[in-house]
Every structure is written in C-alpha cells, then in structure tokens.
Amino acid sequence: MSYFDAASSAPLHPVARQALLASLDDGWADPARLYREGRKARMLLDAAREAVAEAVGCRADEVAFTSSGTRAVHTGIAGALAGRRRVGRHLIVSAVEHSSVLHSAEAFEAGGGTVSTVAVDRAGAVDPSACAAALRQDTALVCLQSANHEVGTVQPVAEVGEVCRAAGVPLFVDAAQSLGWGPVEGDWSLLAASAHKWGGPSGVGLLVVRKGVRFVAQGPVDERESGRAPGFENLPAIVAAVASLRAVRAEAAQEAVRLRELTERIRARVPEVVPDVEVVGAPERRLPGIVTFSCLYVDGEALLHELDREGFSVSSGSSCTSSTLTPSHVLKAMGVLSEGNVRVSLPPGTAEEDVERFLGVLPGVVAGVREKLGAPAPETAVRAEELVVDSLGKRCPIPVIELAKVIGDVPVGGTVRVLSDDEAARLDIPAWCEMRGQEYVGEEPAERGTAYLVRRLS
Amino acid sequence: MSYFDAASSAPLHPVARQALLASLDDGWADPARLYREGRKARMLLDAAREAVAEAVGCRADEVAFTSSGTRAVHTGIAGALAGRRRVGRHLIVSAVEHSSVLHSAEAFEAGGGTVSTVAVDRAGAVDPSACAAALRQDTALVCLQSANHEVGTVQPVAEVGEVCRAAGVPLFVDAAQSLGWGPVEGDWSLLAASAHKWGGPSGVGLLVVRKGVRFVAQGPVDERESGRAPGFENLPAIVAAVASLRAVRAEAAQEAVRLRELTERIRARVPEVVPDVEVVGAPERRLPGIVTFSCLYVDGEALLHELDREGFSVSSGSSCTSSTLTPSHVLKAMGVLSEGNVRVSLPPGTAEEDVERFLGVLPGVVAGVREKLGAPAPETAVRAEELVVDSLGKRCPIPVIELAKVIGDVPVGGTVRVLSDDEAARLDIPAWCEMRGQEYVGEEPAERGTAYLVRRLS
C-alpha cells in the first residue's frame, strides 16, 4: 500500500513512537500534583512546552496544548473574538479555510456576529489587499491559514500580518498543514496546529496566543494550560508530538526538496498521461508534498475506490462521504473543476518508485471509470442549432459528460441547454467551459431544476 | 515508591499499553476516509464503541468519545441544558461534585442560568429527598456523581434517578471514579467518565447520551462522534482505553474485596496510631480504594511533602497548590475537618506490605509536622475565665493549634475568643470543636478579621 494522504493524517513518526513509549512510564501522573510522579510529569510538560516554543518561534508561556488541532482552532477563534468584543463583532476569514475555522465562523454568526469571506484567486491564494479592503472599524479578528490543506497553496501570511498590524486587528493563523515544514513567518497574533499532521500522535493540538493579545477563554475552564484547555493533560502524547516535531524539522529542508521534485513530477506528468485533467493550486508558492488535480467526466468517489484497489490511499475534494463539505468549498472558491478530484499528499519518506507506480496506474484507472460512466471519447462530430440535454435526476459528473457528448453536435456559435437539478452542475459546467474553451452563457430557472446555457466557441 | 493517588490518575494498565502499541500501527488514519487505512481505523473505532457500550450498559450509538473526562462533563452538561432550554434554566448539582461539574455550573450561571446546590450529610452523601425538594418547574437538569472523588462515598444514583424520572428531568452522572468498578445502576440520562481513572491512557473521555434525551451540542461541531466531540479521533488511545476498561472490569469483583480490606485497615488503624485524627467519608457505601482522613494541627501540604519523602504519593484536599478549590469544597460541604487532610487512593494491585509500611510511617510523619508547627501535646492544664487568642495574619492550622493550646487554660464553661483572618478557620474551628467535644458558640466580626467563640465543655 502507498499512503498518499498525509494532509489528512501522517503515519506516526518513529521518534514519536519511541517518545510515546518512554513517557507512558514517566508521564502518566497529574503534573499539578506535588509528589514525585507529579513532579516528573510537570518536568516533561515544561520541557515539551519549551521545545514547542522554540519550533514555533514564541515564548513558552504563550503555548497551550489542546486535545486536537480542531479544538485549538475553536478555542483560539472564540477566545480572540470574545477578547475583542468591545471593538466589534466582525470576523474575516478566507474562503478556503479548514472546516474547523468555518465552523467557528458559523457559530459566531449564529451568536450574532458578522462574517466576511475573502475570495481567493484561481490558484487558491488570498490577495492581501482584499483582506485590507475587508477590514472594518468593528473587525475583531482575521483568520488565514498558512497553507491550504486541499491544494497546498501557501498563503501570504506575512503580508496579511502587516495589513492586520497596521489596522490593529489580531491575525489568527491555522498552521496545521505547514508547521512541520517550518515556523510561520510574519506578525501573527494567534496560531493553531495539529500534531498528527506532522507525524505526532492524535490527541494533541497547539494553541499559541501572543502576549498582549486580548483573549477571553469561552465555556468552563480550569487551572490547566493557562485556562485555555481544560482537562487532564495528555502528557505522553504531548511529549511524543514535540519529539516528532523536532525530528521532522531536522529533516525538513532536505525532505522538502525531495517531495517537491516528486509532486512537480505529478503536476507535469498527469496532464500528459490523462486527457481532460486540470491540475489545481499554485505551481510555485505551495507546500512540498501536496498536489491536486481534477479529472473531467469522472466521479471522485469511484476514482478513489479504484485507486484504493490499486494500493493507493488518496483523498478527494469531490467525494461525498469522506468530507464535511460537498463539493469541496476550496475548489468551489477557486472556481476550478471539482469533479473527479484527487488530492495526493505525500508523507515524508515517500519512495520515488511509489510515485512512478502511481503515474503508471492512473491513466488506466481514470479511463476505466470514464468508460463505466459512458464519457465521450476525445473525438467529436458536428451538426444542429440549439440542443437540450435533460440530466434531471442525474448526479455529477453525468450532466457534464452529457454536455460534452453533444457540444460537437451543434455548430460553432450554437448553444447547448443542460437541465440539471444537481448542485454540483453549477460549479462544474462553468469550470468545464473554461477548461474546454467554450462560453458559459449563464443559468436560468427551469420548470424542474436549472438550465445551464453553453455556447460552442470552437 | 508507593503511588496511592489512583483517584487522580491511575498508572497505565499493561493491557492498555499493549493495545496502544498495537493500534499505533493500525489506528492512526482518519476513520472517516474510504481507503484501506481509513476503513481499518473505522473498524477499530466501531469495535471500541461496541465494547464500551457493553461495559456502560447502553447502546453503541449513545456513546461519544471525547478528549477527556472534563471535556465530556463540560459538553454533556452544556448540551443537556441547551436541549432543555424551553423548559427552563435551572440546574441542580450536589455540593460535592467534581470541579468540572462546578465549573460548568458557574459558566451556566454566568450565562443567566440559576443553580441550586444540594447539601450532603457528614459522610458526603446526598439525600434523594433533598434532590426532590430542589426540583422546580423550570429545572432543566440534575447532576450527581456516582461516587465522590475525595472521600469515596457512593451516591444514591438509582434513587435520585427515580426522583428525576418521576419529575421528567434528565439526570447527568459523573461516573469518573466508579466506572472501572462497574456500570452505574438506575435510570440516568447522561453519563461522563475518564479513561485515565481506570488505567487507560489520558486523552480519552466518554460521553453517553441516552436516546430520547434532548441534547443540543454547544459551540462549533463537526461530523465526528455524532456531532458531540469535534476534532480528529484519538483512536489508539480510544482502543487502549476500552481494552483497559474490559481488563479492570474482569478483575473488579476480586480486586474490590482486596482493596476494601486494605482501606478498611487504614480506616481502623489510623485513629489508633495517630492522635487527633478524623476519618471522613461513608464507612460502608464507599468505593473500594479510597480512604480519607484529616489530622488536627497539621498543614496538609507539609504532610504531603513528608509522605513523599518517605516514598508515598498521596493527595490532600487541604493542599493549596495541588487543587483548584482551596480548602476542599467537598470537606467543607461535609462539615468535617479540612486541615491536615490526606486522601489515600489505592490503585488495583496495591501490595498489602505497602499499606502496612504506610501505617508504620504515618504516626512519625504526623508527629514531626506537628512538632515543627508547635502543636499542643495531648495533655492540658487548667485556669481563667475568657481568653483571647490573636491569630491574625497566621494561616491554618496555626489558629486551631493556638486554640487547642489555651482551651485548657479556661475553666469548664469559660470561653476562648480566637481572632483570625484566615478563611479556613471558619471551617476548622467548628470542626475541631465537634471532634474535641467543645462547644462552638459562633463568630462575630472583629476590628480585624473575625472572632470565633469556643466554650470549654470538658
């Protein structure tokens, strides 16, 4: 098996495993207790906090260990918003944040707050001037990920940090995907991360709140972790998390070069070996290990199953059952094709042969799925004026497949009207037009569902 | 070292360690993913849920795994209160609940709710009729622990469950201290527990919400754990927690008899070998492994340090730095002496010799601490009318020590007026009177601090 889904969860690093085993013996007691076992646990906890602070580039007393990255995000955003309540109740998030950030924003909105979403470009990157334009007198917080989890695009955190600093608004950075590769540069105020993304065990998140940032923890708290993470500290896992962070950091520079070369190979070769594919995400400013592409006329979930049979574990932003938001809000915000989406995220240590084997297997797998769905062959023929395709009751990618089958049957300048009641069509028909150089005219309400109008240009 | 603080955290059970190691290999992937590693993780998670449901006596789909017992309590209480918001905003808790329950109650009060606290008797037990009397039309929830964490007293959960059922009010049970010994009997609605109390790893709590109980999770959630515990599941720890629960349950009946005999020995022998000691907590309806006593004229923290030097790790309800609430709200609610408090909580497997060594060492340790503090010798002499003891600026146990030194200097019927500005005196002077058969007359405001009046009766 080749596990290519490190962006979901990385396998436990051998150093983490060792550290976990060692601290199971020394770190099970309550670090708040005064007796020997408690003091030993306290020492381990203090040392872990110092080591994390060094890796993050902050003070030890700014670090709280939480029970997950999600918890760090929820706690951090809620606490920062509450701390700035007098300033106002306006929150800015990018359109491509992780679901934990978006869920926090929804909860804030449900409680009476206002949320502005900053759009991204076709590569998935935020424009710092768009952030600046979204700022208001009553803006309490800005949230921006360090790098995107679905497409690997690195965000301009330092630039947005400057914008925020100039406005006196704190910046919350979800660093879950990048912290294993290096510290987050720039002037951020709060940071969250998740240990199992860098090869640490699950059950450990980080919440960093810079000194001077107003923060009021929400909900019941206790005396642990500066009142920011109630409940007994998960010390063996914390020790293991920190040990693996140090270990991956020591290997990061070298491994980044190697993985970047492998993902570059996938970026370049996939469009050569698979027809009708769009590679998405920034080509340069991106994480080393993530590459994402979408295949026309393919159902993401079917593709994922076939790749799994071939021994490859990948993720899909268009898979209905493996993700919270369907179709991927990230691909939607980027305006790229979401159907037949595959995210390959290589864990450190991925062998070159495995990537080659993947590239060897992929064309046959995609062709197989397309054949089952009756997708059009790369050739087409010509005829009529305006054609209507009735795809009512059919789920994505069928409407696009049917559109592609008939587009050649109208003359250049003629139109195809696709009737569909599947929400994904609203994204995928315009995306298909952009990819194939056809004109997307727009949508109209139909007797049932929606009519999507496409004009043939070539 | 003899670790006698299992009620804080039990050492990892060997079975938990084994299960943790095994599932580090198989259980690190995201159970929500569709590929092989994800399916394996999902199977482990499903099996763990089934096993826990069996041990708790509930349905698998009623169980959510949380990141700690504290988190289970916070989430459970907040969700149950929100689910019953239309009924009213009145919460009932016992006076001796764990701090996580009391913190939840405080947060509820801060948000506009009303909290009633049900008193306990001198043994620490709740009276079901007192619970019934506290119920109101607008009562949303009743919280009662299955057994007390500081003194081991078992609460009448089944009886209170009947009271609640009759009133149509859900009952939340904090089962942290008892779940390793057996399921909670009776008709409860929600239950919380913590794996590291039964020899599981830290980082795992249980929240059980019975079908039909109205529950609205608060704060941002995601699709994991029925929307009750957001964030990546800590699967290796969950598997280990469940394995150790099964293991301790298999040994529970036999080990309960053995530990009960050992704690019974401590209950009986401590008052024989240490003068001026009060053993607190219910003598019969109690957990097998916990015994708590308070020593007059002793500072709990000093005692704890001396016992640690002798190789015993115990906890103290009167230690300022090892606990959230000082002095112990449990001992206060029971009306028993809080000074010089020691909680011995034996982990399963505790050797008889270690308990004997503890009983051998304790008298000398207590005597040594008393000598340093200048406590009175067990003899006394006689004289005057009313004496004033100025203990202003002196911390507990000094005011009680000074009271004890002079009580013999007034004739029977005479009074001692103790001036003190230490809050603990308000608890400990009446408790001393009860223990020594003297009359506590009451308190009066003084120019500085408070005057506590004691009449000599014998």
HADDOCK unambig.tbl for C-alpha pairs under 7 A between the chains (distance, minus, plus):
assign (segid A and resid 8 and name CA) (segid B and resid 30 and name CA) 6.83 0.50 0.50
assign (segid A and resid 9 and name CA) (segid B and resid 29 and name CA) 5.90 0.50 0.50
assign (segid A and resid 9 and name CA) (segid B and resid 30 and name CA) 6.54 0.50 0.50
assign (segid A and resid 11 and name CA) (segid B and resid 28 and name CA) 6.22 0.50 0.50
assign (segid A and resid 28 and name CA) (segid B and resid 11 and name CA) 6.23 0.50 0.50
assign (segid A and resid 29 and name CA) (segid B and resid 9 and name CA) 5.91 0.50 0.50
assign (segid A and resid 30 and name CA) (segid B and resid 8 and name CA) 6.82 0.50 0.50
assign (segid A and resid 30 and name CA) (segid B and resid 9 and name CA) 6.55 0.50 0.50
assign (segid A and resid 32 and name CA) (segid B and resid 322 and name CA) 5.67 0.50 0.50
assign (segid A and resid 33 and name CA) (segid B and resid 322 and name CA) 5.16 0.50 0.50
assign (segid A and resid 34 and name CA) (segid B and resid 322 and name CA) 6.55 0.50 0.50
assign (segid A and resid 35 and name CA) (segid B and resid 308 and name CA) 5.62 0.50 0.50
assign (segid A and resid 35 and name CA) (segid B and resid 313 and name CA) 5.48 0.50 0.50
assign (segid A and resid 36 and name CA) (segid B and resid 308 and name CA) 6.88 0.50 0.50
assign (segid A and resid 67 and name CA) (segid B and resid 67 and name CA) 5.92 0.50 0.50
assign (segid A and resid 68 and name CA) (segid B and resid 231 and name CA) 6.00 0.50 0.50
assign (segid A and resid 68 and name CA) (segid B and resid 232 and name CA) 6.76 0.50 0.50
assign (segid A and resid 70 and name CA) (segid B and resid 230 and name CA) 6.82 0.50 0.50
assign (segid A and resid 70 and name CA) (segid B and resid 231 and name CA) 4.87 0.50 0.50
assign (segid A and resid 71 and name CA) (segid B and resid 231 and name CA) 6.46 0.50 0.50
assign (segid A and resid 74 and name CA) (segid B and resid 220 and name CA) 6.76 0.50 0.50
assign (segid A and resid 103 and name CA) (segid B and resid 220 and name CA) 5.33 0.50 0.50
assign (segid A and resid 103 and name CA) (segid B and resid 221 and name CA) 6.77 0.50 0.50
assign (segid A and resid 104 and name CA) (segid B and resid 220 and name CA) 5.27 0.50 0.50
assign (segid A and resid 107 and name CA) (segid B and resid 219 and name CA) 6.16 0.50 0.50
assign (segid A and resid 107 and name CA) (segid B and resid 220 and name CA) 5.54 0.50 0.50
assign (segid A and resid 202 and name CA) (segid B and resid 234 and name CA) 5.00 0.50 0.50
assign (segid A and resid 203 and name CA) (segid B and resid 203 and name CA) 6.34 0.50 0.50
assign (segid A and resid 203 and name CA) (segid B and resid 234 and name CA) 5.07 0.50 0.50
assign (segid A and resid 219 and name CA) (segid B and resid 107 and name CA) 6.17 0.50 0.50
assign (segid A and resid 220 and name CA) (segid B and resid 74 and name CA) 6.77 0.50 0.50
assign (segid A and resid 220 and name CA) (segid B and resid 103 and name CA) 5.33 0.50 0.50
assign (segid A and resid 220 and name CA) (segid B and resid 104 and name CA) 5.28 0.50 0.50
assign (segid A and resid 220 and name CA) (segid B and resid 107 and name CA) 5.56 0.50 0.50
assign (segid A and resid 221 and name CA) (segid B and resid 103 and name CA) 6.77 0.50 0.50
assign (segid A and resid 223 and name CA) (segid B and resid 324 and name CA) 6.72 0.50 0.50
assign (segid A and resid 230 and name CA) (segid B and resid 70 and name CA) 6.83 0.50 0.50
assign (segid A and resid 231 and name CA) (segid B and resid 68 and name CA) 6.00 0.50 0.50
assign (segid A and resid 231 and name CA) (segid B and resid 70 and name CA) 4.86 0.50 0.50
assign (segid A and resid 231 and name CA) (segid B and resid 71 and name CA) 6.44 0.50 0.50
assign (segid A and resid 232 and name CA) (segid B and resid 68 and name CA) 6.76 0.50 0.50
assign (segid A and resid 234 and name CA) (segid B and resid 202 and name CA) 5.00 0.50 0.50
assign (segid A and resid 234 and name CA) (segid B and resid 203 and name CA) 5.09 0.50 0.50
assign (segid A and resid 308 and name CA) (segid B and resid 35 and name CA) 5.62 0.50 0.50
assign (segid A and resid 308 and name CA) (segid B and resid 36 and name CA) 6.88 0.50 0.50
assign (segid A and resid 313 and name CA) (segid B and resid 35 and name CA) 5.46 0.50 0.50
assign (segid A and resid 322 and name CA) (segid B and resid 32 and name CA) 5.65 0.50 0.50
assign (segid A and resid 322 and name CA) (segid B and resid 33 and name CA) 5.12 0.50 0.50
assign (segid A and resid 322 and name CA) (segid B and resid 34 and name CA) 6.50 0.50 0.50
assign (segid A and resid 324 and name CA) (segid B and resid 223 and name CA) 6.67 0.50 0.50
